[in-house]
Amino acid sequence: MEVNGKGRNFANTELCSKSAKGCRPRNSNASTLKPPGVSLCKYWMSGRCSRGDSCWYLHSWSLGHGFTHLARLEGHKKAVKGVALPLGSDKLYSGSSDGTARVWDCITGKCDYSSNLGDEVWSMITEGHWVFIGMKDFIKALNIQTSNEINLEGPVGQVYAMAVANDKLFAGTQNGDIMAWRASFESNPFHLAASLQGHTRAVLCLSVGENMLFSGSADNTIRVWDTETLQCIKTLNGHADAVTSVIHCNGHLFSCSLDGTIKVWFAREGQQWEVIHTHKEETGVLTLCGMNDAEMKPVLCCSCNDNTVRLYDLPSFIERGRLFSKREVRVIARGPSGLFFTGDAAGSLSVWMWVQKPQEEAS
């Protein structure tokens, strides 16, 4: 099992690559491009707008530049809660609140296989040849090479988030605990190592970086854990509502919340984390995903409660585009070769790709 990240090769889509010269915002008051009056036509969404090109509303799943919409994968009946593209595979895995996991062919875009899991999927990640599916009270671990399935018991309630670091699988649960399993090469490759306690409400998101685990919770706090000692080394306060997503990048931590803000944190000596930038949205923020565009420039994708995903250039936080959905986007995931994916609460899974600017525009 490759749980240390060495088996991955997402070099083309790493957020804030070393050549990006850091990711601190240049100006906390940077202007943001917000197209006035842009709304998606609800009749066009359902395929029955009679106005055509004369319609006052937008007939497109996106607005902006540097990316293109490749496909919409339809099949799930309820919210898409997880997307995974395993190492060396041409199959895309998705999990949904409808209680199914689907396997899609990356070449044809067709669903090859659908499995009824018997209960809702709450999260999904991949590491090496494993796909982990967060369920209620357990995690289903699937080895795509051997087809071996293992149920990891221990969580209490829904498993809302998972992450892998230092040969450990971490799972954030409904009761506020974070379960940690160690990986081994024995017949049972996972051993429950610890239950990290401290949050007083559900753990909604996890991220790892620099031997640290970051957890965001419905208790409005972020906790920083040492991935070796499994001890909490810092509690971050700053959000006024549930922390829904955290991502770590080159010493910086990005967090978002239902309070409508995205915060950028930076640690001084001695784990003295402080907010160095706050970006405000008009609605609650659901999830974040960082990646590089086709020109290797860092971009932050931000899903909001208004059924849109905002794309922000970093470090300026200037908006460079929007993605639209029928319902709010619950999942944003990056893939190899400039691909990225969004899954919404209506069950639609969209495939996107970063593209180069036209030659005349680039010049």
NORQUICOR-V531169 format. One line per field, one symbol per residue. ss: DSSP state (A for helix, B for strand, O for the rest). phi: phi as a letter, one per 20 degrees, with the letter a starting at -180 (. if undefined). burial: b if it has 24 or more other ideal C-beta (glycine too) atoms within 12 Angstrom, else e. A space follows every 10 residues. Layout:
BEGIN
ss: ???
phi: ???
burial: ???
END
This chain:
BEGIN
ss: OOOOOOOOOO AAAOOOOAAA OOOOOOOOOO OOOOOOOOOB OAAAAOOOOO OAAAOOOBOO OBBBOOBBBB BBBOOOOOOB BBBBOOOOOO BBBBBBOOOB BBBBBOOOOO BBBBBBOOOO OOBBBBBOOB BBBBOBBBBB BBBOOOOOBB BBBBBBBBBB BBBBBOOBBB BBBOOOOBBB BBBOOOOOOB BBBBBBOOOO OOBBBBBBBO OBBBBBBOOO BBBBBBOOOO OBBBBBBOOO OOBBBBBBBO OBBBBBBOOO BBBBBBBBOO OBBBBBBBBB OOOOBBBBBB BBOOOOOBBB BBBBOOOBBB BBBOOOOBBB BBBBOOOOBB BBBBOOOOBB BBBBOOOOBB BBBBOOOOAA AAO
phi: .ddenffebd feceflfffe lnbfgfbfdg fcfcgfmecf ffffgembee emfeffdfda ebbpcnbbee adedrfecgf dacbcfgmdd dddccbffnc ddddffeeme eebcdeenaf edabbcbmed dddedemade ddefedmfdc eeepfdnfee bbbcallcdd cedfenedec deebdefdfc cfdacedrfe cgeebcbcrl mcddcdcfem dddddefeem dfdadddred bgeebccdbl ndddccbffn cddddbeefm lefbfdacdd decfdebcbd adefdmefcd ecedfemcde ddfdefmefd rcddbfcfee cccecflneb cccdfeoedd dcbfcffggf ffe
burial: bebeeeebeb eebbbbbeeb eebbbeeeee ebeeeeeeeb beeebeeeee eeeeeeebbe bbbbbbbbbb bbbebbebbb bbbbbbbebe bbbbbbbbbb bbbbebeeee beeebebebb bbbbbbbbbb bbbbbbbbbb bbbbeeeeeb bbebbebbbb bbbbbbbbbb bbbbbbbbbb bbbeeeeebb ebbbebebbe bbbbbbbbbe ebbbbbbbbb bbbbbbbeeb ebbbebebbe bbbbbbbbbb ebbbbbbbbb bbbbbbbeee bebebbbbbb beebbbbbbb bbbbeebbbb bbbbbbbbbb bbbbbbbbbb bbbbbbbbbb bbbbbbebbb bbbbbbbbbb bbbbeeeeee eee
END
